[in-house]
Amino acid sequence: MRIIRLDYRIYDDIVKYAREHLPEEACGLIAGEEEEDGTRLIKKVYFLENIDHAQDHFTLDPKDQTQAIKDMRANGLKPLGNWHSHPESPSRPSEEDIRLSFDSKASYMILSLMAENPVLNSYHVENGIYEKEDLR
């Protein structure tokens, strides 16, 4: 199981951004470093527009994605995956999330806002099967 390390300040920023965009799903990219043992250190989160403005799915804005990748390269960061919120469902991949998880090297972080306390989990998805990552 891959270990993902995330600073509380970044977590707080994700929660704040996702709440500000309710009732829509919020989304973005995650970047950082990967250690030799495969542990991922998330150093920066990118907040991208959900161009679908939907409550049950998201599409990242391609222009925002391009800008985020340029920023990652400029700052020596590695793209590690993406994140999105589930305003009214649990913090696990939906059927659509699994179907659209094309990059088996990516971490897919999902923030559930359905309860009073938000829940953030990270997943590895490959060949239609998801496995929870160890998010610390």
C-alpha positions as CSV (number, residue, x, y, z in Angstrom):
1,M,0.0,0.0,0.0
2,R,1.4,3.4,-1.1
3,I,1.8,6.0,1.6
4,I,0.7,9.6,0.9
5,R,1.8,12.4,3.2
6,L,-0.2,15.6,3.4
7,D,0.2,18.6,5.6
8,Y,-2.8,19.7,7.6
9,R,-2.7,23.2,6.0
10,I,-3.1,21.7,2.5
11,Y,-6.0,19.5,3.8
12,D,-7.7,22.6,5.3
13,D,-7.2,24.5,2.0
14,I,-8.9,21.6,0.1
15,V,-11.8,21.5,2.5
16,K,-12.3,25.3,2.4
17,Y,-12.2,25.4,-1.5
18,A,-14.6,22.4,-1.8
19,R,-17.1,24.0,0.7
20,E,-17.0,27.3,-1.2
21,H,-18.0,25.5,-4.4
22,L,-21.0,23.6,-2.9
23,P,-23.3,22.2,-4.2
24,E,-20.9,21.4,-7.1
25,E,-18.0,19.0,-7.0
26,A,-14.7,20.8,-6.6
27,C,-11.6,19.5,-8.3
28,G,-7.9,19.9,-8.9
29,L,-4.5,18.4,-9.2
30,I,-1.9,17.3,-6.6
31,A,1.8,17.6,-7.0
32,G,4.9,17.0,-4.9
33,E,7.8,14.5,-4.5
34,E,8.1,10.7,-4.6
35,E,10.6,9.0,-2.3
36,E,12.6,5.9,-3.3
37,D,10.2,3.7,-1.3
38,G,7.2,5.1,-3.2
39,T,6.0,7.4,-0.4
40,R,4.4,10.5,-1.9
41,L,4.8,13.9,-0.3
42,I,2.2,16.3,-1.4
43,K,3.7,19.7,-1.6
44,K,1.1,21.7,-3.6
45,V,-2.6,21.4,-4.5
46,Y,-4.0,23.1,-7.5
47,F,-7.6,24.3,-7.5
48,L,-9.1,23.9,-11.0
49,E,-12.5,24.9,-12.3
50,N,-15.1,22.1,-12.7
51,I,-16.2,23.2,-16.2
52,D,-19.3,20.9,-15.9
53,H,-20.5,22.8,-12.7
54,A,-22.2,19.5,-11.7
55,Q,-23.0,18.0,-8.3
56,D,-22.2,14.4,-9.3
57,H,-19.2,14.6,-11.6
58,F,-16.4,16.9,-12.7
59,T,-14.3,17.8,-15.7
60,L,-11.0,19.7,-15.2
61,D,-10.6,22.8,-17.2
62,P,-7.9,22.0,-19.8
63,K,-6.4,25.5,-19.7
64,D,-6.1,25.3,-15.9
65,Q,-4.5,21.8,-16.2
66,T,-1.9,23.2,-18.6
67,Q,-1.1,26.1,-16.3
68,A,-0.8,23.8,-13.3
69,I,1.6,21.4,-15.2
70,K,3.7,24.4,-16.2
71,D,3.8,25.6,-12.6
72,M,4.8,22.1,-11.4
73,R,7.7,21.9,-13.8
74,A,8.8,25.4,-12.9
75,N,8.9,24.4,-9.2
76,G,10.5,21.0,-9.6
77,L,7.3,19.2,-8.6
78,K,6.0,15.9,-9.9
79,P,2.3,15.5,-10.9
80,L,1.0,12.9,-8.4
81,G,-2.7,12.8,-9.4
82,N,-5.9,14.6,-8.8
83,W,-8.6,15.3,-6.2
84,H,-12.2,16.0,-6.2
85,S,-15.1,16.4,-3.7
86,H,-18.2,14.3,-3.2
87,P,-20.8,16.8,-1.8
88,E,-23.4,14.2,-0.9
89,S,-21.7,10.8,-1.1
90,P,-18.9,8.9,0.7
91,S,-15.2,9.3,0.1
92,R,-14.7,6.4,-2.2
93,P,-14.6,6.2,-6.0
94,S,-18.0,6.1,-7.8
95,E,-18.4,3.9,-10.9
96,E,-17.7,7.0,-13.1
97,D,-14.6,7.8,-11.1
98,I,-13.3,4.3,-11.6
99,R,-14.2,4.3,-15.3
100,L,-12.4,7.6,-15.8
101,S,-9.2,6.7,-13.8
102,F,-6.9,6.3,-16.8
103,D,-3.6,6.8,-15.1
104,S,-2.6,3.8,-12.9
105,K,0.4,5.9,-11.6
106,A,-1.9,8.6,-10.2
107,S,-3.3,9.0,-6.8
108,Y,-7.0,9.8,-6.7
109,M,-8.1,11.8,-3.7
110,I,-11.7,12.1,-2.8
111,L,-13.1,14.5,-0.2
112,S,-16.6,13.6,1.2
113,L,-18.6,16.6,2.5
114,M,-21.8,14.5,3.3
115,A,-21.2,14.6,7.1
116,E,-20.4,17.4,9.4
117,N,-16.7,16.4,9.5
118,P,-15.2,16.0,6.0
119,V,-13.5,12.8,5.1
120,L,-10.5,12.6,2.7
121,N,-9.2,9.4,1.3
122,S,-6.7,8.5,-1.5
123,Y,-7.0,5.7,-3.9
124,H,-4.9,3.8,-6.5
125,V,-7.1,2.7,-9.4
126,E,-5.9,0.1,-12.0
127,N,-7.9,-2.1,-14.4
128,G,-11.2,-1.0,-12.8
129,I,-10.2,-2.0,-9.3
130,Y,-9.5,0.5,-6.5
131,E,-7.4,0.2,-3.4
132,K,-7.2,2.7,-0.6
133,E,-3.8,4.3,-0.1
134,D,-2.4,5.1,3.4
135,L,-3.1,8.9,3.7
136,R,-1.2,10.5,6.6
